[in-house]
């Protein structure tokens, strides 16, 4: 279950660039709280406090309770705008989470039992296809992460979303598709050895195919000398015949 953080907020009057700029000059970040049956509410958050939460890297998947003068509202950040130059937060959108509400979040994936994977023991490499998975979760049961078990996975085996136990009430945002989360692939050295072995195996076959062609070409190559020899013999036979005719005369 994801830990719920608490932030104090203050109401702010006016919206638009001018009032928002004045709010930031006071060391606070303008924000809006919306959703549910209540109207959108413009508020502000202390810039230093907000910055610490943003720096965790999990701001947009963290549940918050906004405390406004004792009135508490459960929310989740839906959008964070940053300054294009300084990269500091300049505006935040908070979505109210009423009782029984669900929310779509990108949940990070972690892996366990690397030492129980035959493929990794043989030098295979863990190829992570998805670092996060989009889930629709109840607001009361948002996981910090999903955990994939690599036990028994050999080289060329894959881990799918169906292999991971989801929190109660959570379901994939994409239906009808068993997403591949990770796979065990052969190391580069093994792939190169396999290519070399395949090339070596194909070389004798190529030589066998070339041999009949060479044998067929050999008689054709020897036919020319034979023909030439036959031509010389015929010429030699004609010469004595001419001499015999002269003797008769």
C-alpha positions, 0 to 999 in steps of 0.5 A: 500500500502506497504511503499517503503524504500530507501537505498544507495548502492555502486558498488563493484569490484570482486565476490567470498569469498575473495572480499566479506570478504574484503567488510564486513571488511569495514562495508558493506554487499555484495549484488547482484541486478538482474532481468529485462533486465540488467545484474546482478550488484554486489553492497554493502550496509551499514551494520548498515542501512541494519541491522535496516531494517532486524530487522523489521521482514518484510525485505523480503516483503518490497519494496526498491529503491536502490540509486546508485549515483543518479540512482534509481532502484526499488527492493525487497529482494529475499534472505538474508544470515546470519552468522551461529554464529552471525546471522548477514546478510552477503549477500543480493539478490535484484530483480529488479521490472520493470514497471508492474512486479508482485511478489509472497509474503507471506502477513500476516493476521490480524483479526478485529471485535472480539467483534462481534463474537458470538462464541468468546463471548461464550468463544470460541477460535480463532484458526489461521490456516494461519498466512500468505497467499501467494499472487501474487501482482503487484509491485505497489500494495503490501498490508501491511497485509490482514484483516479477519472479524470475525463478525457473526462467531460462534463456529465451524464456519470458515473464508476462503480466499474467505471471505477476500477482496484482493487488486486490481490486487492481486490473491492467489498463489494457485489456485482452493483451498479456504484456511481456514484462521481461525476458532472458536473452543470450549474452552477445558472446553466445550469439556470436558463437552460434553465428560462427557455428551456423556458418561453419555448418553451412560451409561443407554443404556449399562445397558439396553443391559446388563439386558436381558443377566442377565435375560437369565443367571438366569434360567441356574444358578437355574437349578443346584439346581433343578436338584440336588433336583430331584436327591435326590427325586428319590433316596428316592423313590428307598429306600422304594421299596427295603424294600418292596421286602425284606418283600415279601421274 
